[in-house]
């Protein structure tokens, strides 16, 4: 519940209030956690603790549960707003688990030849064409050959349509055989508006792009053939585009705005091998997350000192090399009417001009 426009959680005689002021017409992820082992109670806003206090032992009683209202025998006070994805857990979730609940958007491992979303939102992919699975950078990888794609029946990526909304994309890429103009990550709203976030030219040059009324882009290296390269692309208004290659910052645009479409978006990935960096680590969030916080959350779950040391080394690489991942491809229904941008003259022209906005 809220009091004075701040989060408020009360369990029996224990209560805690958050420090952040909430605004109208804005979605928030909120959580209340009671930890019997530490006798603490906390409220969380968008994956970050917003208030905490000590709490006495929980007094277990039976009673009526209501969602969206405070109910007692004399009156009912209802929420004037929306609630989605309500969950009750019989454990005290960790900070990393709550952060995932709030910000993890899509997580595909491609293991067991699967396109199941292992994240909290259940955005599963469906393959069309000759999509194959093969040995990847870690475990399995998806191989996108000519005409293969992964499809959705709706536009799931709402935050890519919001002006100046931060996001991050990361993936392992392995161009095979010979170079040709290819889109690694492409977004569109289904018609009229599309943009190439990550492209590879016919010479193998990587480019990361954004639209702010005109194309803004930074160039990366030439991707080596038949070899895995980790690519990370983050965006925020403060830092603009930041392009990471194998965990090292390669190029940055400086502060820029993102002129998004204003509607939820599809995303397309195809043409080359794509694989997550490390099962359970590579995840997709709808905003940047704290590297240090995520790292410490994973390390502190371990007890053995030597195990901590090894995991610290591995997680430093994993987390610094990528924040978020997108592995999917959306097409226009029906599939036989798909506009195959990477096999058309318009796509080749779009790539050669190194622009990130083109139209059907």
C-alpha positions in Angstrom: 0.0 0.0 0.0 1.0 3.7 -0.1 0.9 6.4 2.5 1.8 10.0 1.6 2.7 8.8 -1.9 5.3 6.5 -0.6 5.4 2.7 -0.3 4.2 1.3 3.0 4.1 -2.3 4.2 2.6 -3.3 7.5 2.6 -6.9 8.9 0.8 -7.2 12.3 2.5 -4.6 14.5 5.5 -4.1 12.2 5.6 -1.4 9.5 8.1 0.1 7.2 7.8 3.1 4.8 9.8 3.8 1.7 11.7 7.0 1.1 10.8 7.7 -2.6 7.8 9.7 -3.6 5.6 7.9 -6.2 4.1 9.8 -9.1 0.7 9.2 -10.9 0.4 7.3 -14.2 3.7 5.5 -13.8 4.3 1.8 -13.5 6.5 0.7 -10.6 7.6 -2.7 -9.5 7.1 -2.9 -5.7 7.9 -5.7 -3.2 7.6 -6.2 0.6 9.9 -8.7 2.2 9.8 -10.1 5.8 12.9 -12.1 6.8 12.4 -14.2 9.9 16.1 -15.1 10.1 17.2 -11.5 10.5 13.9 -10.1 11.8 13.8 -7.3 9.3 11.1 -6.0 7.0 11.8 -4.0 3.8 10.1 -2.4 0.9 11.6 -2.4 -2.6 11.0 0.0 -5.5 12.0 -1.1 -9.0 14.4 -3.7 -7.6 16.1 -1.4 -5.1 15.5 -1.4 -1.4 13.6 1.8 -0.6 13.1 1.3 3.2 14.0 -1.2 5.9 13.3 -1.6 9.6 13.6 -4.2 12.3 10.6 -6.4 12.9 9.4 -8.6 15.7 8.5 -12.3 15.2 5.7 -12.8 12.7 2.3 -13.5 14.4 0.7 -16.2 12.3 -3.1 -15.8 12.0 -5.8 -16.7 9.6 -7.9 -14.2 7.8 -9.2 -12.7 4.5 -6.7 -11.8 1.8 -7.6 -8.9 -0.5 -5.7 -7.6 -3.6 -6.3 -4.0 -4.6 -8.1 -2.9 -1.4 -7.8 -2.5 2.3 -10.7 -4.3 3.9 -12.1 -4.3 7.3 -15.6 -4.7 8.8 -16.4 -1.0 8.6 -15.0 0.1 5.2 -13.2 -0.8 2.1 -10.5 1.5 0.5 -9.7 0.5 -3.1 -6.7 1.3 -5.2 -7.4 3.7 -8.1 -5.0 2.2 -10.6 -3.7 -1.0 -12.1 -2.0 -4.1 -10.6 -0.2 -6.7 -12.7 1.7 -9.9 -12.0 1.0 -10.3 -8.3 3.1 -13.0 -6.6 3.3 -14.3 -3.1 6.4 -16.3 -2.1 6.9 -18.4 1.0 10.5 -17.3 1.3 12.4 -14.1 1.8 13.8 -13.3 -1.6 17.3 -12.1 -2.0 18.3 -8.7 -3.4 19.4 -10.3 -6.7 16.1 -12.2 -7.0 14.0 -9.0 -6.4 16.2 -7.1 -9.0 15.5 -9.8 -11.5 11.7 -9.7 -10.8 11.8 -5.9 -11.4 14.1 -5.5 -14.4 14.8 -8.8 -16.1 12.8 -8.8 -19.3 13.8 -11.7 -21.4 16.3 -14.5 -20.9 17.0 -17.1 -23.6 19.6 -19.8 -23.1 19.1 -21.7 -26.4 20.1 -24.8 -24.4 18.2 -28.1 -25.1 17.4 -26.5 -28.5 14.8 -24.4 -26.8 13.3 -20.9 -27.4 11.7 -20.8 -24.0 12.0 -17.5 -22.2 13.7 -18.3 -18.8 12.9 -14.8 -17.5 9.8 -13.8 -15.5 7.7 -12.6 -18.5 7.3 -15.8 -20.5 8.0 -14.3 -23.9 8.7 -17.5 -25.7 9.9 -17.5 -29.3 8.6 -19.6 -32.2 11.0 -20.7 -35.0 10.3 -20.6 -38.7 12.4 -21.7 -41.5 15.6 -23.8 -41.1 16.6 -22.5 -37.6 19.2 -24.9 -36.2 20.9 -25.3 -32.9 24.6 -26.2 -32.6 27.5 -26.0 -30.2 27.9 -22.4 -29.0 30.2 -20.3 -27.0 28.7 -22.0 -23.9 26.5 -25.1 -24.4 24.2 -24.5 -27.3 23.7 -21.7 -29.8 21.1 -20.8 -32.3 22.2 -20.7 -36.0 20.2 -18.4 -38.2 20.6 -19.6 -41.8 18.9 -18.0 -44.9 15.2 -17.6 -44.3 15.2 -18.7 -40.6 13.7 -16.5 -38.0 12.0 -16.5 -34.6 8.6 -15.0 -34.5 6.1 -13.4 -32.0 2.4 -12.8 -32.5 2.5 -9.4 -30.7 4.9 -6.6 -29.9 6.4 -7.5 -26.6 9.2 -4.9 -26.2 7.3 -1.9 -24.9 10.2 0.0 -23.5 12.0 0.2 -26.9 9.1 2.4 -28.0 9.5 4.9 -25.1 11.5 8.1 -25.7 14.8 8.1 -23.9 14.1 4.8 -22.1 17.5 3.2 -21.2 18.2 -0.3 -22.4 21.1 -2.7 -23.0 21.7 -5.4 -25.6 24.5 -8.0 -25.5 25.2 -11.1 -27.4 27.9 -13.4 -28.7 28.2 -13.3 -32.5 30.1 -15.6 -34.8 29.9 -14.7 -38.5 30.5 -17.8 -40.6 32.0 -18.4 -44.0 32.3 -14.9 -45.6 31.1 -11.4 -44.9 27.9 -10.0 -46.2 25.7 -7.1 -45.0 23.7 -8.4 -42.1 21.5 -7.1 -39.3 22.3 -8.4 -35.9 19.6 -6.5 -34.0 16.7 -4.9 -35.7 13.5 -3.4 -34.3 10.2 -2.3 -35.9 6.6 -1.6 -35.0 5.2 -3.9 -37.7 5.0 -1.2 -40.5 6.3 2.2 -41.3 9.0 2.5 -38.7 12.1 0.3 -38.3 15.6 0.8 -37.1 18.9 -1.2 -37.2 20.5 -1.1 -33.7 23.4 -3.4 -34.6 24.6 -4.1 -38.1 27.6 -5.7 -39.9 28.6 -4.3 -43.3 29.7 -6.4 -46.3 33.3 -5.9 -45.0 32.6 -7.1 -41.5 32.5 -3.7 -39.8 30.2 -3.5 -36.8 28.0 -0.5 -36.3 25.8 0.5 -33.4 23.0 3.0 -34.2 20.2 5.0 -32.6 17.6 7.4 -33.9 17.1 10.9 -32.5 15.5 12.6 -35.6 18.6 11.7 -37.5 21.0 8.7 -37.4 23.5 8.6 -34.6 26.0 5.8 -34.7 29.3 4.5 -33.5 31.6 2.1 -35.3 33.1 -1.0 -33.8 35.8 -3.3 -35.1 35.7 -5.7 -38.0 34.2 -8.9 -36.6 36.5 -11.9 -37.1 35.1 -14.7 -39.2 34.5 -18.1 -37.6 35.3 -16.7 -34.2 33.1 -15.7 -31.2 33.0 -12.0 -30.3 31.1 -10.6 -27.4 29.1 -7.4 -28.3 27.5 -5.2 -25.7 25.4 -2.1 -26.5 24.0 0.1 -23.7 22.0 3.3 -24.0 21.1 6.1 -21.6 20.6 9.8 -22.1 23.6 10.5 -20.0 26.1 8.3 -21.7 24.4 7.8 -25.1 25.5 4.7 -27.0 28.3 2.7 -25.4 29.6 -0.1 -27.5 31.6 -2.8 -25.7 33.7 -5.5 -27.4 34.8 -8.5 -25.4 34.0 -6.6 -22.1 36.1 -3.5 -23.1 34.4 -0.1 -23.9 35.2 0.4 -27.6 33.3 3.5 -28.6 30.8 6.0 -27.2 28.6 8.7 -28.7 28.3 10.9 -25.7 24.9 12.2 -24.4 22.1 11.9 -26.9 18.3 11.5 -26.9 16.4 8.6 -28.3 13.4 9.4 -30.5 11.5 6.2 -30.1 8.4 5.2 -32.1 5.9 5.7 -29.2 4.5 2.2 -29.5 5.6 -1.3 -28.4 8.2 -2.8 -30.7 9.1 -6.1 -32.3 12.8 -7.2 -32.4 14.6 -9.3 -35.0 17.8 -11.2 -34.7 19.1 -13.4 -37.5 21.9 -14.2 -40.0 24.7 -15.4 -37.8 25.3 -17.6 -34.8 24.1 -16.0 -31.6 24.7 -17.3 -28.1 24.4 -16.2 -24.5 27.6 -15.7 -22.6 27.0 -17.9 -19.6 23.9 -19.8 -18.7 22.1 -18.0 -15.8 24.2 -14.8 -16.1 23.2 -13.4 -19.5 19.8 -11.7 -19.0 17.7 -9.0 -20.5 16.6 -6.0 -18.5 14.5 -3.1 -19.4 17.0 -0.7 -17.8 20.6 -0.6 -16.7 21.6 -2.3 -13.5 24.4 -1.8 -11.0 27.4 -3.9 -11.9 28.8 -4.0 -8.4 25.4 -4.8 -6.9 24.7 -7.7 -9.2 28.2 -9.0 -8.8 28.1 -8.9 -5.0 24.7 -10.5 -4.9 26.0 -13.5 -6.8 29.2 -13.8 -4.8 27.6 -13.5 -1.4 25.5 -16.5 -1.9 28.7 -18.7 -1.7 30.4 -19.8 1.5 33.6 -21.5 0.5 36.4 -18.9 0.1 38.1 -20.5 -2.9 34.7 -20.9 -4.6 34.1 -17.2 -4.0 37.5 -16.3 -5.5 36.8 -18.3 -8.7 33.3 -17.0 -9.0 34.4 -13.4 -8.5 36.8 -13.8 -11.4 34.2 -15.4 -13.7 31.4 -13.0 -12.7 33.5 -9.9 -13.2 34.0 -11.0 -16.8 30.3 -12.0 -17.3 28.8 -8.9 -15.8 31.2 -6.4 -17.2 31.0 -7.9 -20.7 27.3 -7.6 -20.9 24.3 -6.3 -19.0 21.4 -7.5 -21.1 20.7 -9.8 -24.0 18.1 -10.0 -26.7 17.8 -13.1 -28.8 14.8 -13.1 -31.0 13.4 -12.3 -34.4 9.9 -10.9 -35.2 8.3 -11.0 -38.5 5.1 -9.7 -40.1 2.3 -12.2 -40.3 1.7 -14.2 -42.3 5.3 -15.5 -42.6 5.3 -15.8 -46.4 4.8 -12.1 -46.6 7.7 -11.3 -44.4 9.8 -8.4 -45.7 13.2 -9.9 -45.8 15.3 -6.7 -45.3 18.6 -8.4 -45.4 17.9 -10.0 -48.8 16.5 -6.9 -50.5 18.0 -4.0 -52.3 16.5 -1.6 -49.8 18.3 -3.3 -47.0 21.6 -3.2 -48.9 21.1 0.5 -49.5 20.1 1.1 -45.9 23.3 -0.6 -44.7 25.5 1.1 -47.2 24.2 4.5 -46.1 24.9 3.3 -42.5 21.6 4.7 -41.3 19.4 3.2 -38.6 15.9 4.2 -39.9 14.4 2.8 -43.0 10.8 2.3 -44.2 8.9 -0.5 -45.8 
